[in-house]
Amino acid sequence: MGFLIGLLTGAVIALLYAPKPGDITRDELRQRSDELKRRADELQRIATDLSQQAQVKGRELADEAKRQWDRYGAKERGEGGAAAPKS
C-alpha cells in the first residue's frame, strides 16, 4: 500500500510541475487516481482470494493431519481392530 501512495504522490508532483494548463492537469490527475483506485481494488480482490484459498488449504491440511493422527494413534494404542494385549 505504501508503494501505491508513493506512486500517487510522485505522479501528483510531476503533474503539478509540468507546464500544462490547469484543466488538463486536473483531468490527468483524475484519470491517474481512477487508474490507481482500480489497481488497488484489483489487488485487494486478489489478496482476498489468496487468503480464502490459504484458509481452505489450511483446513484441509489440519483435517488430514488429524485423520493420520487418529489412525496411527489408534494402532499404537491397540485400537486398530485387533484385541489389545492385556498387561
C-alpha positions in Angstrom: 0.0 0.0 0.0 2.9 2.3 0.7 4.1 1.8 -2.8 0.8 3.0 -4.2 0.8 6.1 -2.0 4.4 6.9 -3.1 3.4 6.3 -6.7 0.4 8.6 -6.5 2.4 11.3 -4.7 5.1 11.2 -7.3 2.5 11.4 -10.1 0.8 14.4 -8.5 4.1 16.2 -8.0 5.2 15.5 -11.6 1.9 16.7 -12.9 1.9 19.9 -10.8 5.3 20.9 -12.1 4.5 20.0 -15.7 4.0 23.1 -17.9 0.3 22.4 -18.8 -2.9 24.3 -18.3 -4.8 23.6 -15.0 -7.8 21.9 -16.6 -5.6 19.4 -18.5 -3.5 18.8 -15.3 -6.7 18.2 -13.3 -8.0 15.8 -15.9 -4.8 13.8 -15.9 -4.8 13.7 -12.1 -8.4 12.4 -12.1 -7.5 9.8 -14.7 -4.4 8.6 -12.8 -6.2 8.5 -9.5 -9.0 6.5 -11.1 -6.5 4.1 -12.5 -4.7 3.7 -9.2 -8.0 3.1 -7.4 -8.9 0.4 -10.0 -5.5 -1.2 -9.5 -5.8 -1.1 -5.7 -9.3 -2.6 -5.8 -7.9 -5.4 -8.1 -5.0 -6.0 -5.7 -7.4 -6.2 -2.8 -9.6 -8.7 -4.6 -6.5 -10.9 -5.4 -5.4 -10.7 -1.8 -8.8 -11.7 -0.6 -8.9 -14.7 -3.0 -5.5 -15.8 -1.9 -6.4 -15.5 1.8 -9.5 -17.6 1.2 -7.6 -20.3 -0.7 -5.0 -20.4 2.1 -7.7 -20.9 4.7 -9.3 -23.7 2.8 -5.9 -25.4 2.3 -5.0 -24.9 5.9 -8.3 -26.6 7.0 -7.7 -29.5 4.6 -4.1 -30.0 5.9 -5.3 -29.8 9.5 -8.1 -32.3 8.8 -5.7 -34.7 7.1 -3.2 -34.4 10.0 -6.0 -35.2 12.5 -7.1 -38.2 10.4 -3.5 -39.5 10.3 -3.0 -38.9 14.0 -6.2 -40.7 14.8 -5.3 -43.6 12.5 -1.8 -44.1 13.6 -2.5 -43.3 17.3 -5.2 -46.0 17.3 -2.7 -48.5 16.0 -0.2 -47.6 18.7 -2.9 -47.9 21.4 -4.1 -51.2 20.0 -7.4 -49.9 18.8 -6.9 -50.8 15.2 -9.4 -53.6 15.1 -7.4 -56.3 16.9 -7.8 -57.0 20.6 -5.4 -55.1 22.7 -3.0 -57.2 24.7 -3.7 -57.4 28.4 -0.9 -56.4 30.8 
